[in-house]
């Protein structure tokens, strides 16, 4: 245990030094409200879910306060989906959640679900400016759920924030940000967009990503959960 803690301290110090050239940027969208929603459908219903998601996206991006609305399909499990939402305020998000578009979507989706529609509100942990719905269908999305043991939450937050800052300098990266779940502040979500699989592969074997995973293993409350998605709309 002593060796692991020492390695962690060295890693944190190294990351802090390596990010010294970055401006100590404030989160440009700290007031924004975020949703990361997961759901699974019956395998034969995948195309129905795709159609419903595309309709929802087209309607949602027109709503007041919407900053981003991305609907994703898991690369290796086409019956698994994610919805990524960014709203300018909690009020804008609440208005959307009460809208006909999202409620009709959920009602039409319900017969096809294998489990519940798992909707998780988040706040910004380490984010940059939110580009309004600028999308490239060839991009590879990576979403990682990070679960930190509660007594080590602050160390975990520092670890995630530093990885996010350093990784923004990696080649082929178009977005790298970290969010915190509102109801469980020791649970974080890392959202990444890569221009190609090759750029993500290079990131995976970079020293900062390998050191992050090694340090995370000493404080994580669950197995490492990273999943890859393609953009539907």
N, C-alpha and C positions, 0 to 999 in steps of 0.2 A: 504494500500500500504506500509506503514511504517513497519508493521509486516512482510510482505512478503520479503522486502528487508533485514530486520534484520535476518530472517531465512536463507536467501540466504548467507549472510555474514558468519553466524555461520557454515553453511554447507561447504562453501569453505574452511574456516579455518580448520574444522575437516578433510576434505579430504587431505589438504596439510600436516597436521600432520600425518595422517594415511599412507601417501605415503612417508614419510621421509626416510624409510628404503630402498626404491627403489633407485637404482642409477639414477642420473639425465641423463638418457640415451638420446642420440641424435637419431633421426630417422635413423635407419640403411639404409634405402632405400629412403632417402629424394630426391634423383635425379630421382627416378622412376616415370613413368607416368602411371596413372590408368584410366580405363574406367568402369563405371557402366551403363549398358544399359538395358532398360526395354522395353518389348513389349507384346502385347496381340494378340491372333489369334482367328479366329472363332472356337467355341467349337469343331466342327467336324474336325478341322485341327490340333488338339493338337499333334497327333502322327506324322504328317508330320513335325511339328516344332521340335519335339524331334529328329527325324532322321536328319534333317538339322543341328541342334545344335551339335549333336554328331560328324558329319562329320567336321563341322567347328572347333571343339575343337581339333580333331586329327590332322588337318592340321596346326592349329595356334601354338600348342606347339612345333612344329618343326622349327618355324621361329626364325631367329636371334634376340636375345634380349628379347625373351619371358621369363617371370618369373613365371607367373601363368595364366591359362585360365580355368575358371570354368563356366559351364553352368547349370543353376538351374531352377527348376519348382516349382511354388508355391504349398504349401501343400494342401490348401483348395480350390484353384482355378487352376485346371490343364491347363487352357488355358492362364495363365499368366507366363511369363518367365523373367529371369535375366541372363545377361552375365557379369561376373567379369573378368577383364583383368588387369594384371600388366606387365609393360615393363621396361626394364632397363634404358631407356631414351626416350625423346620425339621423337628423330630420329627413334628409333626402332618402336614406336607406329605409327608414320607417314608412315613408310614403310609398316607396316601391313595394315593400312587403305587404302593404294594404291594397296594392293595385290589382286590377282585374287580370293583367297579363301573367303575373307570377302565380296567382291563385288558380287561374284556369290551367296553367301549365302543370301545377302540382296535382290538380284533380284529374287531368287527362293522363298523367304519368302513373298515378297510383295503381291501376290494375296491372301494370307491367313490372312493378318493383319486386325485388327479392327480399328487401329489407326496407328500413325507413329512409327517408330523404334526410341525410345527415348534414344539417346546415350549421356551420360554426362561425359566429361573429369574431372578428379580429380587430386589433388596432395596430398601428405602425410600430415596428421595433427599429428597423433600419431600412428605410426606403428612400428612393430618389424621386425626382419629379414624375408625376403620373402622366404619361403620354396618352392623350384621349383616343382610345380604340384604334391605335395603329397596329395592324396585324399582318403577319406574313405566314401563310399556310404551310410553308416549308420548314418553319422553325420547330425545334424540339423543345418541349416543355418538361422540366423536372420539378417535382413537388416532393419535399421531404418533411415528414413529421418528426419533430424533435421533442422527446419527453425527458425532462430533467428531474432527477430525484429532488423533492422539494427543499431539502436542507442545503442543496448545492445550486439553487436557482440562480443566484447572482453570478456565480462562476460560469454557469451555462449560458446566461444571457451575454456575458462578455465574449465567450467563445463564439457564439453565433454571430454577434455583431461584427467581430473582427474578421471572421471568415467572409462575411458578406462584403465588407469593404475591400478586402484584398482581392476577392474573386472578380470584382468589377473591372479589374485590369486584365483579365484573361482574354485571350484572342477568341473571337467568335461569340462573345457574350453580349446579349442585347438587353437583358434585364436580370438583376440579381438583387433580391430584397427579402427581408425577414419580417414576419408578423407575429404577434402574440395573441393567443386565444383569450378572449375577454373573461371567460368563466374559469380558466385554469392558466394562470400566468406562468406556470412552469412548463407549459406546452407551447411550442413555437412551430411555425410553418415557414420553410424556406422555399421561395418561388424563383425559378430560373428559366430563362429562355436562351437557347443556343441556336446559332445559324445552321448547325449541322451536327450529326452524330459524332463526327471526327473532332469537332471543337469540344464537345462534352467529354469525349474519351480522354482528350489531352488534359482537361480540367481534373478528371477523376484521378489521374496519376501525378498531378502536381504535388509538390511538397506541402503546400498549405492545406490542400484537401486531405491528404493522407494524415497529416499531423492533427487536423481537426477531428477526423474519425477516431484516431488513436486516443486523443484526450477525451472525446465524448464518451468512449466506452467505459471510462472510470466513473461517470456521473449519470449515465442514461438509465431511465426507468423501464426501457423496452428495447426490443431489437431495432436496429437501424432500418428505417422505413422510407426508401426513396423509390418513386415511381415515375414512369415516363409517359408522356401524352402527346397527342397531335391536336392541332387546332381545328375545330369544326367550322367556327365562324366567330 
